[in-house]
């Protein structure tokens, strides 16, 4: 029997409450997530108050996704502590996995949105030319199809005023939807695997985590590349404002690369976070608590 609990098996499998070090790590992460969520939503409200006419811009959606993902992370960490003590069957067999993966997908979508903005800035000249051609064609098409006295109505503008979707933003939405579809498919397989069959739920979680970690690695590399390209373009512009912004871009690109790469590599070479609660000694408990905190703090909070 160890100092932090009498359960040598997985606490998440009904062995009892989580050991104190892991509870402390998850409690600290929940507090940090709550603070980040409040800061993001306050910033969103401030931006919206000063810029209501433009509707939902990418900046507003980015802050909304950051706030939402951190709220779900907070719910996940608190629920993990409660679920293991209360021995929720659903938590082990799918529900916990869904609540763990959902905020990660939302955070992935937010940084894909940031990447799409940087890509737009880097290829602004080409995009403007294409937009001019497209607008000219649409104007000609409207002129030939519109009858006198009848005004063309854009259905998307009627349903979603203030939202303009470019091709790259549509790609972000597609990735977001596909990610949730894949996540729920894995959750269903994990739920089916709770019975007497050949489906290994732990292996499914591990496969999902590995695939997601590779995607995060690619995203970190893409942010670094386009951040460097955008920094190079901004360096050619002589302006005090641009000079300040370019260093913000460089800092964000560097932090994204370091944090995303570190968390992805940590997930690939360790059992965090999917197989976290398997331990046999007090040293394992301390090690898992530290890895848990580092993984989430560096990868999803910094």
Secondary structure, 3 states (H helix, E strand, C coil): CECCECCCCCHHHCCCCCCHHHHHHHHHHHHHHHHHHHHHHHHHHHHHHHCCCCCCCHHHHHHHHHHHHHHHHHHHHHHHHHHHHHCCHHHHHHHHHHHHHHHHHHHHHHHHHHHHHHHHHHCHHHHHHHHHHHHHHHHHHHHHHCCCCCCCCCHHHHHCCCCCCCHHHHHHHHHHHHHHHHHHHHHHHHHHCCCCCCCCHHHHHHHHHHHHHHHHHHHHHHHHHHHHHHHHHHHCCCCHHHHHHHHHHHHHHHHHHHHHHHHHHHHHHCCCCCCCCCCCCHHHHHHHHHHHHHHHHHHHCC
